[in-house]
Amino acid sequence: MKATLLFPDKDIVERFYVPLIYTACRTCYSELEPDEIFRRAVAGEVDGAKQQKLIQGVIESGHGSTIEHIVFTFGISGVSRTLSHQLVRHRAGVAFDQQSQRYVKYKGASTMLPATLEDADPELRRRYEEQIEGSLDLYGDLLGAGIPGEDARFVFPNATRTNLVMTTNLRALIHMSGLRLCTMAQWEIRRLFQLIRHEIFNVSPFLGSFLAPKCVPLGYCDEMNNRDGHCPIRPHKDVVLAAWAEKAKTARAAGRELPVT
């Protein structure tokens, strides 16, 4: 599996991306025209730390439109169709182009072997590999018999590897990362977003810092399957609400009410 940041490079990100987001943020609160705000930011007339502080505050406040102005394009390869079916469900703020099983004639289609099957009972693994190899052999026979590739592909398993190009704005990337970096996410797509996060960190540790499991900015976990607390990154919301209820009960018993925001 590979995830490569195709665009932009580090120089573009460092020179323009933070100033561009800063311009979007600052325009909302300034009488200056956007081009002047951008010029000052790029020229270094506005301290970089000051730009980042404003951006961080705006993002944390949920003003997400300001980070839709910058985009990242990734080349993704060696992932399974199981992963790509999940990935392309993300639609807002993201675009995909994927290797076509209709137009590409696979002479040696590769597949993925999940670790659970790799470590499974040898007989189960043998049956799995036999099934996979059989489907790929049948695909070749179908093509050889003149069956169109668009029909022969029907025998491909979800384990078949594929390649994609994905372009996303930062707001969508933060949203996707929040879901896919979660320990509840499927292992393969979680690994993909770990690689994507690494790519963003290479060009901007500041922007990369916003790519995290959703529980990190929330402060609690809202996944139903983590009610037992087996993932310790953040407490489950049930625990948080129970603690708040107990604290409110104690406060009322003392004749006061806790502030509600």
C-alpha positions as CSV (number, residue, x, y, z in Angstrom):
1,M,0.0,0.0,0.0
2,K,1.2,3.5,-0.9
3,A,-0.2,7.0,-0.4
4,T,1.9,9.7,-2.1
5,L,1.1,13.4,-2.0
6,L,1.2,14.4,-5.6
7,F,0.3,18.1,-5.1
8,P,1.3,20.4,-3.6
9,D,5.0,20.2,-2.7
10,K,6.4,21.4,0.6
11,D,7.5,24.8,-0.9
12,I,4.0,25.6,-2.1
13,V,2.5,24.6,1.2
14,E,5.0,26.6,3.3
15,R,4.7,29.7,1.1
16,F,1.0,29.8,0.3
17,Y,-1.3,27.4,2.2
18,V,-1.2,28.9,5.7
19,P,-1.4,32.5,4.3
20,L,-4.3,31.4,2.1
21,I,-6.3,30.0,5.0
22,Y,-5.3,33.0,7.1
23,T,-6.6,35.3,4.3
24,A,-9.9,33.5,4.4
25,C,-10.1,33.7,8.2
26,R,-9.0,37.3,8.4
27,T,-11.3,38.5,5.6
28,C,-14.3,37.7,7.8
29,Y,-13.1,40.2,10.4
30,S,-11.2,42.9,8.5
31,E,-11.9,46.0,6.4
32,L,-8.9,45.1,4.2
33,E,-9.4,43.6,0.8
34,P,-8.4,39.9,0.6
35,D,-5.6,40.5,-1.9
36,E,-3.9,42.9,0.6
37,I,-4.4,40.5,3.5
38,F,-2.8,37.7,1.3
39,R,0.1,39.9,0.2
40,R,1.0,40.8,3.8
41,A,0.8,37.2,4.9
42,V,2.9,35.9,2.1
43,A,5.4,38.7,2.5
44,G,5.9,37.9,6.1
45,E,4.4,41.2,7.3
46,V,2.1,39.1,9.5
47,D,4.0,36.8,11.9
48,G,3.6,33.2,11.0
49,A,2.8,32.2,14.6
50,K,0.1,34.8,14.6
51,Q,-1.4,33.3,11.4
52,Q,-1.4,29.8,12.8
53,K,-3.0,31.0,16.1
54,L,-5.9,32.5,14.2
55,I,-6.3,29.5,12.0
56,Q,-6.2,27.1,14.9
57,G,-8.9,29.1,16.8
58,V,-11.1,29.3,13.8
59,I,-10.8,25.6,13.0
60,E,-11.5,24.7,16.7
61,S,-14.6,26.9,16.6
62,G,-16.0,24.9,13.7
63,H,-15.7,27.6,11.0
64,G,-14.7,25.0,8.5
65,S,-15.3,26.9,5.3
66,T,-12.0,28.7,5.8
67,I,-10.0,25.5,5.2
68,E,-11.9,24.5,2.1
69,H,-9.7,26.8,0.0
70,I,-6.7,24.5,0.0
71,V,-6.5,21.0,-1.5
72,F,-4.3,18.0,-1.5
73,T,-4.0,15.4,-4.3
74,F,-2.8,11.9,-3.4
75,G,-1.8,8.9,-5.5
76,I,-3.1,5.8,-3.8
77,S,-1.9,2.4,-4.9
78,G,-1.9,-1.2,-3.8
79,V,-5.2,-1.1,-1.8
80,S,-8.0,-3.5,-2.0
81,R,-11.4,-3.0,-3.5
82,T,-12.7,-3.5,0.0
83,L,-10.9,-0.3,1.0
84,S,-11.9,1.6,-2.2
85,H,-15.6,0.8,-1.7
86,Q,-15.3,2.5,1.7
87,L,-13.2,5.4,0.6
88,V,-15.4,6.6,-2.3
89,R,-18.4,6.9,0.1
90,H,-16.8,10.2,1.1
91,R,-18.3,12.7,-1.4
92,A,-18.4,16.3,-0.1
93,G,-15.2,18.1,-0.8
94,V,-13.4,15.1,-2.4
95,A,-12.9,13.8,-5.9
96,F,-11.7,10.3,-7.0
97,D,-10.5,8.6,-10.2
98,Q,-10.0,4.9,-10.0
99,Q,-8.3,2.3,-12.0
100,S,-11.0,0.8,-14.3
101,Q,-11.6,-3.0,-14.2
102,R,-13.5,-2.4,-17.5
103,Y,-10.7,-0.9,-19.5
104,V,-7.6,-2.4,-17.9
105,K,-6.9,-6.0,-18.9
106,Y,-5.3,-7.6,-15.9
107,K,-2.6,-10.2,-16.8
108,G,-1.4,-10.6,-13.3
109,A,-4.0,-9.0,-10.9
110,S,-2.6,-8.9,-7.4
111,T,-4.7,-9.4,-4.3
112,M,-4.4,-8.7,-0.6
113,L,-4.2,-11.3,2.2
114,P,-5.5,-9.9,5.5
115,A,-3.3,-10.7,8.5
116,T,-6.2,-12.6,10.2
117,L,-6.2,-15.0,7.3
118,E,-2.4,-15.1,7.1
119,D,-2.4,-16.3,10.7
120,A,-5.5,-18.5,10.5
121,D,-5.7,-22.2,10.4
122,P,-3.5,-23.4,7.4
123,E,-6.5,-25.2,5.9
124,L,-8.6,-22.1,6.0
125,R,-5.8,-20.1,4.4
126,R,-5.3,-22.7,1.7
127,R,-9.1,-22.6,0.9
128,Y,-9.0,-18.8,0.7
129,E,-5.9,-18.7,-1.5
130,E,-7.4,-21.4,-3.7
131,Q,-10.6,-19.4,-4.1
132,I,-8.7,-16.2,-5.0
133,E,-6.4,-18.0,-7.5
134,G,-9.4,-19.7,-9.0
135,S,-11.3,-16.5,-9.6
136,L,-8.2,-14.9,-11.3
137,D,-7.6,-18.0,-13.4
138,L,-11.2,-17.9,-14.5
139,Y,-10.9,-14.2,-15.4
140,G,-8.0,-15.0,-17.7
141,D,-10.0,-17.9,-19.3
142,L,-13.0,-15.6,-19.9
143,L,-10.8,-13.0,-21.6
144,G,-9.2,-15.7,-23.7
145,A,-12.7,-16.9,-24.7
146,G,-13.6,-13.5,-26.0
147,I,-15.7,-12.4,-23.0
148,P,-15.4,-8.6,-22.7
149,G,-13.3,-7.4,-19.8
150,E,-16.3,-5.5,-18.4
151,D,-18.1,-8.8,-18.0
152,A,-15.1,-11.0,-17.1
153,R,-14.4,-8.6,-14.1
154,F,-17.5,-9.9,-12.4
155,V,-15.5,-12.8,-11.0
156,F,-13.0,-10.5,-9.2
157,P,-12.9,-10.7,-5.4
158,N,-12.9,-7.7,-3.1
159,A,-9.3,-8.7,-2.3
160,T,-8.2,-7.4,-5.8
161,R,-5.8,-4.5,-5.5
162,T,-6.6,-1.1,-7.2
163,N,-5.1,2.4,-7.7
164,L,-6.8,5.7,-7.2
165,V,-6.2,9.5,-7.4
166,M,-7.9,11.4,-4.6
167,T,-8.1,15.2,-4.3
168,T,-9.6,16.6,-1.1
169,N,-9.9,20.0,0.6
170,L,-8.5,20.2,4.1
171,R,-11.9,20.3,5.7
172,A,-13.0,17.0,4.1
173,L,-9.6,15.5,4.9
174,I,-9.9,16.3,8.6
175,H,-13.4,14.8,8.6
176,M,-12.3,11.6,6.8
177,S,-9.3,11.3,9.1
178,G,-11.5,11.7,12.2
179,L,-13.5,8.7,11.1
180,R,-10.8,6.5,9.5
181,L,-8.0,7.0,12.1
182,C,-10.4,5.8,14.8
183,T,-9.4,2.4,16.3
184,M,-12.9,1.2,15.4
185,A,-12.2,1.7,11.6
186,Q,-11.4,-1.2,9.4
187,W,-7.6,-1.9,9.6
188,E,-6.7,-1.3,6.0
189,I,-8.4,2.1,5.6
190,R,-7.0,3.1,9.0
191,R,-3.5,2.3,7.7
192,L,-4.1,4.3,4.6
193,F,-5.0,7.4,6.6
194,Q,-2.0,6.9,8.8
195,L,0.1,7.1,5.6
196,I,-1.9,10.2,4.4
197,R,-1.3,11.9,7.7
198,H,2.4,11.2,7.4
199,E,2.5,12.7,4.0
200,I,0.8,15.9,5.3
201,F,3.2,16.1,8.2
202,N,6.1,16.0,5.8
203,V,4.9,19.2,4.1
204,S,3.3,20.9,7.1
205,P,3.4,19.6,10.7
206,F,0.9,22.4,11.6
207,L,-1.7,21.3,9.1
208,G,-1.0,17.6,9.8
209,S,-1.7,18.2,13.5
210,F,-5.4,18.5,12.7
211,L,-5.6,15.0,11.3
212,A,-6.6,12.9,14.3
213,P,-9.3,10.5,15.4
214,K,-12.5,12.4,15.9
215,C,-12.4,11.7,19.7
216,V,-9.3,14.0,20.0
217,P,-11.1,17.3,19.2
218,L,-14.4,16.1,20.7
219,G,-12.7,15.2,24.0
220,Y,-14.8,12.0,24.2
221,C,-15.5,8.8,22.2
222,D,-19.0,8.5,20.7
223,E,-18.5,5.0,19.2
224,M,-21.2,2.5,20.4
225,N,-18.7,-0.4,20.2
226,N,-16.4,1.4,22.7
227,R,-18.8,1.5,25.6
228,D,-16.6,-1.0,27.4
229,G,-13.7,1.5,27.1
230,H,-11.3,-0.9,25.4
231,C,-9.9,2.0,23.4
232,P,-8.4,4.4,26.0
233,I,-7.7,7.4,23.8
234,R,-10.7,9.3,25.2
235,P,-13.4,8.3,27.7
236,H,-16.7,7.2,26.2
237,K,-19.4,9.9,26.2
238,D,-21.6,7.6,28.5
239,V,-18.9,7.9,31.1
240,V,-18.5,11.6,30.6
241,L,-22.3,12.2,30.9
242,A,-22.5,10.0,33.9
243,A,-19.7,11.9,35.6
244,W,-21.5,15.2,34.8
245,A,-24.8,14.0,36.1
246,E,-23.2,12.9,39.4
247,K,-21.4,16.3,39.7
248,A,-24.7,18.1,38.9
249,K,-26.5,16.0,41.6
250,T,-23.8,16.9,44.2
251,A,-24.0,20.5,43.3
252,R,-27.8,20.6,43.6
253,A,-27.6,18.9,47.0
254,A,-25.3,21.8,48.0
255,G,-27.9,24.3,46.8
256,R,-26.3,25.4,43.6
257,E,-26.5,24.7,39.9
258,L,-23.6,23.9,37.5
259,P,-23.3,26.4,34.6
260,V,-24.6,25.1,31.3
261,T,-22.8,26.3,28.1
